[in-house]
Amino acid sequence: MTVTPGPFLRNALWLVAAPVVSAPLSLLINAVTARYLGPTDFGILYLAGTYTGFAFVLVEWGQFGALTGKIAADRTRAGELLGSAMVWRFAAAVVMAIVVLLLCALAGYGRPFLTVLILMFAATGLGTAAAAGQDAVRGFERTDFAALSYIGQQLLVGTISISVLLLGFGLRGLLLGQVAGAVIAVIFVLSMLPRLQIPRLLVRRETIVELFRAGRPFLVFVLVVQLQPLVDGAMMSHFASTEAIGWYAVSRRVIGIVIFPAAAIGGALYPTLVRQFATDREAARSTVQGALRVLALGVFPVALGCVLFPQLGVMIFNARTFAPAEQNVRVLAAWLFLMYFSIPLSQCINASGRQGRWAAVQFGCVIVSAIADPWLIGWFQAHRGNGGLGVCVASVASEVLMVIGAASLMPKGVLDRADFLLLRNPALAGVAMVVVGLLAGRYGVLYGAVLSVLSYAAVLWATGELRGERLRSLLDMLHRRPA
């Protein structure tokens, strides 16, 4: 049987296009939200979103992977699987909302925060129902609809959110607008299901149990990942000011922008490494080394740029009201540097079948943060007026342990000491970037940023990293397709 590459490549293109388009849109929404709400309300929004995000990991229960896979295997069951998944999510969302609200009330959170939390749960609950429909459609290999509906939902929610903020309705108005946008998204997805050949929705207890069991392998990893921001948010809510939480939220948004390349490469690595570890260990080694080389070239200008020119990112949100976030960005630059290497290493570990041990390492790092957070947040809040700096320092320490743990779990023969030479030329170029950035930055932030990046590229070219055979091998690695 001959398999034509057309549909596969088209689907892959849609999967890449969706986050590329939605990322700047999400940034715009966050920037406008931060400007109009200010640090206090933006901090409340961030905290409520952190708690809700963790709760919905349990609500979705790993179904994002299980639902798509089961429908892809048997499309005749699509209506039954999707209907059962949506009923589970609605029921679980109500239960989790009650549990989280009770816990927050017992912890001493006031009525204003609880109101924000209720609205956040309503918007996220409706959003996860629409997401279930998109997951189901992906099972029909219609990633075009899933991507376009996701982008459309982002545009809709963004338009409503920005309009509400411009009209002066504040935080509660913003959340009510997001609830309205989520309602429209659910109605649209449900109305499109018949046209996408998805049968009438059914609900079966046995199918809910089936999805519950199938989702567990996907759940564990996501839970551990989401546990870190939950711990950090809970600690800040008790030991830092609300304004400091808002400053921290902005710094995380800034870092989120520049970590996207590493996350994208990591996501692309996993399926290739799974195949290569099963068939060709030497090819897996070559793939990991190629990814590390690309990330080593990219991480120095990104991390050093955060240290030298953090105001470029913060000014998107409001340089005046969120100025202390610049301190956070500078500290988080070290975390960012480490993440550029821990992401590909983690994908290598998972692809080699060591997910359990890797999850244990991640959980251990969360425990370290939970122990360090109270003291660090309290100290920085008392001495610098910015408790979020304590979370940033704890995050760096935790990520150091993550990298050490990842290196110890790497399959034998994949990495060796010679791989550290990949850092030599980028580090040399980084020194030049710092010198030029400090000198040229005196004449303007943007001027200094541009010249410093140009100096980084110039040193890489001079050392042969961006020309000749090394450049050809780099381009070949970037364009290489899996066999």
N, C-alpha and C positions, 0 to 999 in steps of 0.2 A: 504494500500500500504506500503510495506517495503522499507525503505531507507537504502542503504548500506553505511557505513561510509568511505569506501575506497577512492572514488574520493574526498570527502570533506577533509579528512586528508591529502591526497596527495597534493591537491591545497594549503592547509594551510602551508604545509612544503615548497612548492616552494615560497610562499609569504614571509616566514621567511628567506629562504636561500638567496634570491636575495639581500636584504640589508646587510646581514652578509658578503657575498662575495664582494659586491661592495664597502662597507665602507673602508676596507683596501686599495682597489685599488684606490679609490678616494683620500685617504690620501697620497698614493705614488705619484700620479700625482701632487697633490698640493705641496708636499715636493720638488719634482724635479723642479717644476715650480718656487717655491720661491727661491730655490738655484741658478737657472740659470738667473732669471730675476732680483733679488735683490729687496730691499724694495720699490723703486720708481715705477718701472714697475709693481710689484705685487700689489701695492696700486692702480694703474690705472686700472689694471685688476679687482680687487675687486670692485672698484667703478662702472665700466661699467657693471659688472655682477649684482650689486645691482639694478641699474636703469633698466637693461633689465629684471631682475627677476620680478620686480614689474609690468612692462609693460605687461609681458606675463601672469600675473594673469588675466588681462583684456582680453588678446587674447584668452586664453583657456576658460574663462568665466564659470568655474565650470563644464566643460564638462567631466572632468576625472571621475566624479561620474555619471553624467546623461547619458553619452554615453554607459557606461558599463551596467547600469541598464536597459536601454531601449532595448538594444540588447538581454540581458538575458531574458526579458519578451517576445520578439518577434524576433527570429533569422532570420526570412525571410526578415526583414527590415535592416539587417546588412549593405548591400551594400549602401543603400540609406542614412542610418544614418552616416556611416563612410565617404562616399563621401562628404556629406553636411558639416560634421564637419571639414574635412580637407580644404575644400574651404573657410569656415569661418575663420579658423585659418590663412591661407595664406593671405587672404584679410585684416584681422584685424592686422596681424603682419606688413604689409606694412604701414597701417594707423598709428599704434602706433610708428613705426620707424620714420616716418616723424614728428609726434608730439613731440617725445622725442628729436630728433635731433634739431628741431627748438627751443624747450625750453632750451636745453643745450647751443645752440649757443647764444640765447638771454641772458643767464646767464653768458656768458663770457668764456665758455670752448673753448680751442684752437682747431685747426685743428687736431693735433695728437690724442687728446682724442676722437674727433668726428669720426675719422677713425677707432679707436678701437671699438667704439660703433656700427658703421655700420657692422663691421665684427662679432661682438658679436650677433647682431640681426640676421644676416644671419645664423650663426651656430645654434642659439636657435630656429629660425623659422623652420629650417629643422628638428631639434630635436623634436619639438612639433608635427610635422607631423608624425614622427615615433612613438611617444608616443600615438598618436590617434589610430594608428593601433594596438598597444599593448592593449590599453583600449578596443578596439573592440573585440579582441581575448579573453580577460578576460570575456566578455559577453557569450562566448561559454564554459566557465569554463575550458579554456586551459591556466591556470596560468603557466604551465610549459614552453610553448612557450614565453609568455610575460616575464617571469623571465629570461629565457635563452637569449632571444633577447636583453633584457636590459643589462644583464651582458656582452654579446658579443659586444654590442655597446660601453660599457665602456672600454672593452679591446681594441677595435679598436681605439677609440679616444685616449686612454692612450698610446698605442704603437706609434701612429702618433705624439702625442704631445711630448712625451719624445724623440723620434727620431729627431724631428725638433729642440728641445732645445739643444740636444747633438751636432747637426750640426752647432749650432750657429746662427740660423735664428731669434732669439729674439721674442718679443711680437707679432708683426704682423705675422711673420711666424707661430707662435703657433696658432693664430686664424685662419689663412688660412688652416692650417692642420686640425683644428677642423671642419671647414666648409666642407672640403673634406670627413672627417669621417662621418659627418651627412648626406651627399649626399649618401654615400654607405649604410648607415643604412636605409634611406628611400627606396632606390631601393630594398634592401633585404626584407623589410617588405612588400612592394607592391607585390613583386614577390611571396611571400609565401601565400598571401591571398587566391588564388584559392585552394591551397592544404589544407587550413584550412576551406574550405567549405563556405567562405564568398562570396556572390554573387557579380556580376559586380558593380563597384562603380557608383552611381548616385548622382546628385545634384538637390535638390528641395528647392525652396524658403520656402515653408511651413515647411519643416523639419528643416531648419536653424532657423526659428522662434521658432519652438518647442523646439529645443535644447537650444536656447537662454533663453527661459522661464524656462526650467527645470534646467538650470545651476545656476540660481540666488541664490537658498538657499545655494549651495556649495560655491558660490563666496564671500558672505559677510564675512564669517569667515576668509577665506584665505586672503582677502584684508586687514583686520585689522592686521593679523599676519605679513604680508609683509610690512605694513606701517612703522613699527618700524625701520627696517634696512634702508629703504629708507630715512627716516628723519635723522637718524644718519649719513648715507653716505653723504647726501647733506650738512649737517652742517659741517662735517669734511672737505669736499672739499673747504669750504670757510674760515674755521678758523684754520685748522691744515695743517702741511706740508704733502707733498705726501709720504715722508718716514714714517711719523707717521701713515698714512692710511695703509701702508704696514705692519707696526708692529701690528696694530690693526687687520688687516685681518688674520695674523698668529695666534694671540691670540684667535680669534674666531674659527679658525680651530682646535686648541688644545682643547678648551672647547667643541667643537662639538663632539670630540672623546668620551669624558667621560660622555656626557649627553645622549648618545645612550641608555643605560639601562633604564633610566627613560622614554624616548620617546617610547621605545618598550613596556614597561609595560602599559604606558598610552594608546597606540594604542590597546592593547589587552583588556583593561578594558571596552572600550566604548560599544561594542555590548553586553557584558554580563550585564552591568549596565542598558542598555536600557530595556532588558528583565526583569531584577529583579525589577526595579522601577515600571514596569507594573504589576508584579505578586507577588512579595515577597519583601517588603521593608526591612525586617530584614536581608534577604540574601544580599541585596545591602549594608547594613551597615557592615556586616561581610566581604564582598569583599573589600570595601574601607579600612577598618581597616587592612586587610591582606596586601593590596598593600602598605599602609603607613608604615607598619612594615618592609617590605622588603626594601623599599626605605630609611627608616631611618637607617637601618643597612649598606646600601651601600653608602649613601651620605657623611658620616663623613670621611672615608678614601679617597674618591674621592676629596672632597672639601679641606680637610686638605693637601692632597698630592699636590694640585695645589698651596697652600700657601707655603709649605715647599720645594717642589722640582719642580718649574715651568720649570726649565731648561731641565728636562727630555722630556717635550713636545716640547719645542722650538728648541732643538738640532736636531730634525728630519728635521726641515726646514733650519736651519743654525744658530748655537748658536752665531756666531760672528756678522753677519750682522743684525740679528733680536733679539739681546740681550734685547733691551728695551721692547720687547713683554712680557718678564718675569714679568715686573711690571703690565702690563695689566692682565695677567693670575692671579696674586695674587688678584687683586681687583675683577675680575670676579668670583673668587671662591665663594664670598658671593652671587653673582647672581645665580651661579650654585646650591648652597645649597638651596636657595629659590625655584628654578625651580623644584627641585626634589619633592617638595610638591605641587607647584601650578599646575603641569601637571596632577596628578591624581585628584586633586580637580576640575580642569576645565572639565575633562572628566565626573566627577560626575554631575556637573552643567549642562553640555550639555545633558547628558543622562536623566536628570530629566525634560527637556523641558524648561530650562531657558536660551536658547542661546542668545536671544535678550539682556537681561540685562547683560550677561557676555560679549558680544561684546561691550556694552557701557562702561563697566569697562576697557576693554582693550584699547578702543579708548581714554578714559580719561588718561590712563597711557602714551599713545603716545603723547598726548598734553603736559603732564608734561615734558617728555623728550625734546620735541620741544622747550619748554620755557627754560629749564635748559641747554641744549646742547651748545648754543652759548657762554654763560658766562664760563661754565666749560671747554669747549674745548680751548677757548682763554686763560684762566688762566693757564691751564696745559701746553699749547704750549709755553707760555711766560716764565713760571717759571721752567718747567721741560723738555722742548723741546720735549714733547710727548703729543700732543693734544688728542690722542686716549684715554688717561687716563680719560679725561673729560667725554667721552661717557661711559666708564666703570662705573664711579661713578653715572652718570645719570641712567644707566641701573639698578644698584643695588637699587637706590631710587624708580625707577618705579616698580621694581619687589616686593619691600616691599608693595607698594600700591596694586599690583595684588593679593598678598597673603591675605591681609586684605579684599580686595573686594571679593575674592573667599570664604573666611571664612564666610562673611556676607550673601553670596548667597547660601550656602550649604543648601540642604533640611533639614528640622527640624528632629532631632533624629538620623541623620547619624553620626555626630561627637559630642563628649562631652569632658569635661575637662580631663577625665581619659585617653583620647587618647594621651595627651601630655606626659604621663608616658612612651610612646614608645621611647622617646628620652633619657630617663635616662641612661640606660646601654650603648647605643652607644656614648653618650656624655662623660661618664666616660672613655670608651675605647679610645675616641678621645683625652682626656687629656694625657693618657699614650702614645699615638702615637706621640703627639707633643713633649713630653719630650724626648722620645727615638730618634725621628727624629732629634731634635736639637743637641743631644749629639753624635749620630752615624754619622750624616751628616758631621761632621768635618773630618771623615776619608774617605769620598767619597760619592758622591750623590747617586749612585746606591746602595751602601752598606747601607746608611742611609734609603733609601726608602724601601728596603726589610725588614730591622729590624723593622722599624716603623709599617709597615703593619702587620708583625708577632705579634708585641706587641698588636696591636688593636684586632686581632683575639684571642690572649691569654686572654685578659681581658674579652672579650665577653664569652669565654668558662668558665672562672672562675666565672662570674656572672650568669651562667646558660643559657645564651642566645643562645648558640650554642651546647647545649647538653640536654639530657632528653626529657621531654614532650614538651618544647618550640621548640627544634630542630625538633621534629616529627611534630608538628603543622605547623612549617615553611615549611618543605618539603611537607607536605600534601597540603598546600596552593599553592605551586609552581607547583605541579603536578595535581591539581584539574581540572577537565574538567566540562564545563557547562552542566547542566542537560538538 
